[in-house]
Structures are given as structure tokens and as C-alpha cells.
Amino acid sequence: MKISIIGAGNVGATAANVIALKNIASDVVLLDVKEGVAEGKSTDMMQELAIMGSNTRIVGCTNDYKKTSNSDIIIITSGIARKPGMKREELIGINAGIMKGVVNSCTEYSPEAIYIIVSNPADTLTYLTIKHMGLPRNKVIGMSGVLDSSRFVYYLSRAIGCHDNDVDGMVIGVHGDFMLPLTRFAFYKGIPVNKLLDKSVISEVCAKTKDGGGILTQLLGTSAWYAPGAAIATMAEAIAKDTKKLLSCITYLDGEYKNTDVCAAVPVILGRAGMERIVDLELNAEEQALFNQSTAASKQINKMLK
């Protein structure tokens, strides 16, 4: 199993590290545009793996896509963050251009690869990759739902006063203000959280979940990377090991959840073929309305691609 990661920043490098420590792939290629960064981080990680006993081999390179040849999974984290004074259209335009160039280069050397899109805005760039690059929807999955769900579980467990591993929770919709934490489908040891927490506490949990990235940016002065990197590795593991794991991932909707021609996070089964099946939960009227509001926001952003 070979996995290539495009973008050796904090998120991409953390994903590479987790993938290697968990022995998810035999080979990992870390590629970046900045000279020496991928090479330096891969060398550091290989020296770590010598201590930790992992069998994964990590190779870093600068813009040499030939080294990504015959990748089974390609993870794209490259792109720029929105800068002060920059319009959203500018950010999307720049990152869309970067995404097209990256995917063109990757498909030249790995035509059968499955893609995990991390670059922001992930929903729109997943849509771009599927629609404009002509790739099938099962082979292009976006990362946000796994990360948002982990934040939802974190805040729920703090409110309940239990360990995170004892809570099940999922977030669907578009990453950002319009994401939808599914409180009705959240449980603590099989007990619905709605029976354990009052509405005001649940409302606060949902608000913190939606602002999860902003809270960390305020504390760190930059975007988070540990949880995003682990979320990517979790998706890659489900594909590489064909676990058929149920995860909230960005995928193209074609009638599912009463939506078409848009990408959003929904529960899917991940396996060796990529996105193998969408699990269509029965949303109530309120949940469906909020989900539609989320996808409507994404469609507005998608228009900027034109």
C-alpha cells in the first residue's frame, strides 16, 4: 500500500506520522513546493520510526510528482489560508487553481488512486475534483466530518463528565458555521445524550463544535493539526485495510439526503473501493431543513468556481 501526501505542512506531516506509526501503508511519499521541507520532515520521522519500530518507509520530495507514481491513496492538504483583507472569491480561486494542478499531476502518475481532499474549502474542492476533473465520486472523499465529529464527541464528553471513548456522535453537512451536529443520534453507553443533558447545555456543545477550529486558532495562533492529521489517517486506514468503517465524510450527493449536485459530509462506508456506500439516515423535518441550509451555503460557494 502506497500513500502520497501533497503538502508537508503541520496537517500533512502529522497525517504522515500517524499513518506510519499505525503501519497503515508500506510506503508514504510526502511532497511539498518548498525546498527541503518534506525532505527534512520525512528524515525526522524516519528517525522516529527507528525508535518506534514501524515498518513504514517515508520519502520526502520537492515537487517531484514522479515519486508519487502508483499511489493507492493520495491525500491533498496543499493550499493557502485566507489572509486579512482577502475576499472569499480570491481564496477559492487560488486554491481551486492549486487543486487542479495537483490533481492533474497526481493522475498522470497514479490514475487509479483514491483521493482524500483536505484543502479548504474542502466541500467545494471535493466538488471541483469530482465535477471538473472527471473523477468518479467513490474515489474522491473530503475530510471534515471525521474531525468535526471528534470535536462534537469531545465537548459532549466534557458536558457529561465521561471519557470520550464512551460517547458516539456524528456531525454532517458543510464544514463551518452550517455544520449539523446530530444530537438525536448521539449516545453515551447507549443512552441518548438528550436524556442526560438539558437543551441549553446541548446548544452550547453544538456552538463549541461549530467553532471548534476557531477556538483552537485563538489559543494556538494558527490552525490545529493533531486532530486533523489523525482524522485523515483514520480515513486512509479504512480504505487501506478495507474495514468498511462508518465515518462522516464529504461526498457527492446525487439524491441522497434530498440533495443533488453538491458535496457535504454524511455517513458513508469506507473501504478499498473508497466511498462504497452512503448511509441515508432518516432526518426529521428540523434536521432536514438545517441540512438543506448547509448545502445551500455550499452551492453558493461552488458558484464561485465559475
Phi and psi in degrees as a GROMACS rama.xvg file:
@    title "Ramachandran Plot"
@    xaxis  label "Phi"
@    yaxis  label "Psi"
@TYPE xy
-117.849  130.322  LYS-2
-123.507  129.71  ILE-3
-111.66  137.715  SER-4
-119.047  118.98  ILE-5
-97.1651  112.002  ILE-6
111.268  108.635  GLY-7
-103.698  30.7524  ALA-8
-72.0443  -166.745  GLY-9
-58.0817  -43.3163  ASN-10
-69.5383  -49.7286  VAL-11
-62.1542  -42.5416  GLY-12
-67.7253  -38.6601  ALA-13
-64.808  -41.3023  THR-14
-59.3447  -44.4015  ALA-15
-60.4471  -41.6708  ALA-16
-65.2295  -45.3454  ASN-17
-66.3181  -42.5918  VAL-18
-58.5507  -42.2186  ILE-19
-69.8423  -43.9188  ALA-20
-64.5618  -29.3142  LEU-21
-93.044  3.41241  LYS-22
54.0363  42.3876  ASN-23
-75.6173  -32.8906  ILE-24
-133.47  152.605  ALA-25
-77.5907  -32.4617  SER-26
-133.876  135.117  ASP-27
-127.404  127.858  VAL-28
-107.894  127.434  VAL-29
-111.511  116.06  LEU-30
-118.669  138.33  LEU-31
-144.682  160.068  ASP-32
-83.9358  -20.523  VAL-33
-87.9392  123.914  LYS-34
-55.1439  126.17  GLU-35
89.0651  -18.964  GLY-36
-65.9286  -52.7471  VAL-37
-64.3102  -39.1534  ALA-38
-63.4486  -43.3683  GLU-39
-66.1164  -45.2989  GLY-40
-68.003  -38.0075  LYS-41
-66.622  -38.0569  SER-42
-64.0168  -44.4205  THR-43
-59.5998  -44.2371  ASP-44
-68.0673  -39.0226  MET-45
-62.4397  -36.3863  MET-46
-69.1065  -32.6508  GLN-47
-66.5717  -43.4821  GLU-48
-66.2355  -27.0942  LEU-49
-64.7269  -30.4375  ALA-50
-80.1347  -41.1103  ILE-51
-83.6807  -14.0446  MET-52
82.8095  21.4272  GLY-53
-79.6755  148.076  SER-54
-95.156  -0.221518  ASN-55
-71.9869  142.179  THR-56
-109.135  122.253  ARG-57
-109.671  130.183  ILE-58
-122.876  131.285  VAL-59
-105.142  147.676  GLY-60
-153.292  160.681  CYS-61
-107.033  106.372  THR-62
55.242  24.5428  ASN-63
-102.461  86.8765  ASP-64
-69.107  -18.1013  TYR-65
-61.0853  -29.3384  LYS-66
-71.8169  -13.3888  LYS-67
-89.0749  3.07503  THR-68
-51.3105  139.233  SER-69
61.8052  33.2138  ASN-70
-72.7109  141.764  SER-71
-85.4453  -36.531  ASP-72
-131.904  135.612  ILE-73
-122.455  125.501  ILE-74
-109.552  124.17  ILE-75
-111.671  114.404  ILE-76
-115.815  -1.49512  THR-77
-72.3433  153.927  SER-78
144.868  176.652  GLY-79
-112.439  154.668  ILE-80
-86.6544  155.781  ALA-81
-68.5761  128.67  ARG-82
-100.819  158.012  LYS-83
-54.0335  131.491  PRO-84
85.6439  -6.73726  GLY-85
-83.4057  130.267  MET-86
-74.9375  151.19  LYS-87
-57.5939  -37.7546  ARG-88
-61.5793  -37.1515  GLU-89
-65.4261  -45.6998  GLU-90
-59.8233  -48.3251  LEU-91
-63.9489  -41.1388  ILE-92
-61.0805  -44.4784  GLY-93
-66.7123  -49.6957  ILE-94
-68.4828  -30.9155  ASN-95
-65.7923  -40.3352  ALA-96
-64.1732  -42.304  GLY-97
-62.0329  -44.3466  ILE-98
-61.8464  -44.2236  MET-99
-59.5739  -45.3574  LYS-100
-63.3708  -42.4155  GLY-101
-64.9964  -48.0083  VAL-102
-65.5294  -39.5271  VAL-103
-57.9511  -45.2106  ASN-104
-66.8807  -40.0384  SER-105
-69.1567  -42.864  CYS-106
-67.1469  -25.7244  THR-107
-61.4861  -38.0998  GLU-108
-102.866  -18.4919  TYR-109
-138.811  71.7658  SER-110
-65.5181  -18.5252  PRO-111
-103.655  8.13891  GLU-112
-68.8582  153.9  ALA-113
-100.043  135.115  ILE-114
-104.637  137.541  TYR-115
-114.979  114.963  ILE-116
-95.7271  124.287  ILE-117
-116.515  -29.5245  VAL-118
-55.7343  144.036  SER-119
-92.2957  147.961  ASN-120
-77.2508  119.106  PRO-121
-60.972  -36.9686  ALA-122
-61.9484  -46.7475  ASP-123
-69.7116  -39.0332  THR-124
-75.4487  -25.6799  LEU-125
-67.6546  -43.5509  THR-126
-60.0616  -44.8925  TYR-127
-59.1574  -46.7471  LEU-128
-62.0738  -40.0867  THR-129
-72.9412  -50.6121  ILE-130
-75.9951  -46.3972  LYS-131
-92.3124  -19.5071  HIS-132
-101.468  -3.49739  MET-133
71.2305  26.0108  GLY-134
-93.0878  144.747  LEU-135
-67.2328  149.579  PRO-136
-66.8259  -27.145  ARG-137
-70.0061  -18.435  ASN-138
-99.6093  4.16937  LYS-139
-132.3  110.839  VAL-140
-126.032  137.226  ILE-141
-98.9864  149.517  GLY-142
-102.114  116.058  MET-143
-162.132  -38.8096  SER-144
-60.7128  -40.5574  GLY-145
-63.4543  -44.2381  VAL-146
-65.9678  -48.7169  LEU-147
-62.4812  -37.5553  ASP-148
-65.5042  -37.1506  SER-149
-65.7262  -36.5036  SER-150
-69.8253  -38.8862  ARG-151
-59.8889  -47.2723  PHE-152
-62.8528  -40.3433  VAL-153
-58.8892  -50.2424  TYR-154
-71.747  -32.1433  TYR-155
-64.9464  -45.0011  LEU-156
-64.6937  -35.0143  SER-157
-67.172  -39.0163  ARG-158
-68.8537  -36.9644  ALA-159
-78.379  -33.1052  ILE-160
88.7614  39.2718  GLY-161
-132.841  179.267  CYS-162
-79.542  146.075  HIS-163
-55.325  -37.2305  ASP-164
-67.384  -12.9765  ASN-165
-91.2034  0.0377383  ASP-166
-116.025  135.464  VAL-167
-111.705  129.392  ASP-168
-157.142  153.993  GLY-169
-141.859  144.562  MET-170
-118.325  134.044  VAL-171
-122.712  177.311  ILE-172
94.6136  -163.201  GLY-173
-89.0826  137.901  VAL-174
-61.6864  128.955  HIS-175
126.423  -152.814  GLY-176
-62.7985  -22.5297  ASP-177
-102.408  13.2233  PHE-178
-66.7385  157.442  MET-179
-124.685  98.2615  LEU-180
-69.2126  125.411  PRO-181
-88.2482  83.656  LEU-182
-65.8965  -30.4328  THR-183
-69.0461  -22.1634  ARG-184
-105.953  14.7603  PHE-185
-99.1041  137.156  ALA-186
-137.895  148.228  PHE-187
-114.864  109.846  TYR-188
51.0655  39.6987  LYS-189
86.5889  -7.12781  GLY-190
-94.1907  125.472  ILE-191
-58.0746  132.438  PRO-192
-63.9225  -22.688  VAL-193
-63.0326  -21.3609  ASN-194
-89.6435  -10.1467  LYS-195
-106.534  -27.0657  LEU-196
-123.773  142.565  LEU-197
-78.816  168.562  ASP-198
-59.9899  -38.2724  LYS-199
-65.5205  -38.5121  SER-200
-68.9766  -43.6148  VAL-201
-62.0297  -39.8846  ILE-202
-61.7994  -40.0905  SER-203
-66.8914  -40.5597  GLU-204
-59.6052  -44.8086  VAL-205
-64.1912  -40.7319  CYS-206
-63.7062  -42.1688  ALA-207
-67.738  -35.9611  LYS-208
-62.3498  -46.0977  THR-209
-64.5275  -31.1369  LYS-210
-100.597  18.8835  ASP-211
-55.9313  -44.7989  GLY-212
-67.5824  -40.3781  GLY-213
-64.6093  -39.079  GLY-214
-61.039  -43.4552  ILE-215
-70.8655  -38.136  LEU-216
-61.7069  -39.3652  THR-217
-65.5725  -37.6987  GLN-218
-75.9712  -41.2851  LEU-219
-92.5001  -24.2581  LEU-220
82.6807  4.11204  GLY-221
-157.377  174.752  THR-222
-71.5189  156.59  SER-223
-69.8139  160.369  ALA-224
-142.98  -27.8378  TRP-225
-64.6725  -55.0443  TYR-226
-65.5462  -43.6728  ALA-227
-58.658  -42.3996  PRO-228
-62.8958  -40.444  GLY-229
-68.6118  -35.5656  ALA-230
-63.2632  -43.0336  ALA-231
-60.9682  -46.6833  ILE-232
-62.3551  -35.7165  ALA-233
-63.2779  -42.4365  THR-234
-66.0032  -44.6457  MET-235
-61.6932  -38.4901  ALA-236
-65.6612  -41.0019  GLU-237
-61.448  -37.2098  ALA-238
-74.6937  -49.7253  ILE-239
-62.6561  -39.3483  ALA-240
-98.1554  2.3765  LYS-241
53.3643  48.8445  ASP-242
-81.8054  -12.9537  THR-243
58.1811  37.1497  LYS-244
-74.7011  140.841  LYS-245
-87.486  116.58  LEU-246
-138.703  151.915  LEU-247
-83.354  112.951  SER-248
-134.613  152.736  CYS-249
-72.7783  127.101  ILE-250
-145.818  164.518  THR-251
-80.0242  127.705  TYR-252
-98.2764  131.11  LEU-253
-130.509  60.1534  ASP-254
108.909  -23.0753  GLY-255
-67.0746  145.753  GLU-256
54.7378  29.5284  TYR-257
58.1549  33.6855  LYS-258
-135.5  147.63  ASN-259
-135.198  155.334  THR-260
54.7545  47.0562  ASP-261
-155.971  152.459  VAL-262
-108.861  133.462  CYS-263
-155.513  160.617  ALA-264
-77.3012  127.124  ALA-265
-143.881  164.565  VAL-266
-67.919  128.014  PRO-267
-134.339  160.205  VAL-268
-96.864  120.327  ILE-269
-101.78  132.206  LEU-270
-151.409  -164.242  GLY-271
-62.8859  -23.9989  ARG-272
-88.2786  3.77001  ALA-273
94.8437  -130.011  GLY-274
-78.3804  100.57  MET-275
-88.8706  -26.8688  GLU-276
-163.949  138.971  ARG-277
-91.028  130.149  ILE-278
-93.5774  110.889  VAL-279
-90.5828  95.5251  ASP-280
-69.3865  151.193  LEU-281
-88.3272  95.5331  GLU-282
-76.3901  146.344  LEU-283
-80.5487  178.135  ASN-284
-60.4685  -40.9964  ALA-285
-67.6223  -44.8363  GLU-286
-64.0162  -40.7972  GLU-287
-64.0818  -40.0017  GLN-288
-63.7551  -41.7705  ALA-289
-68.5984  -37.546  LEU-290
-65.4466  -41.6205  PHE-291
-63.3975  -37.382  ASN-292
-62.6815  -39.43  GLN-293
-64.1769  -48.5674  SER-294
-68.962  -30.8378  THR-295
-63.1031  -39.5227  ALA-296
-63.2789  -39.5202  ALA-297
-66.214  -40.1676  SER-298
-63.0718  -35.0754  LYS-299
-63.3336  -41.3117  GLN-300
-68.1964  -37.6034  ILE-301
-60.7091  -31.0004  ASN-302
-60.9476  -26.3317  LYS-303
-68.5869  -19.0201  MET-304
-63.4193  -25.8204  LEU-305
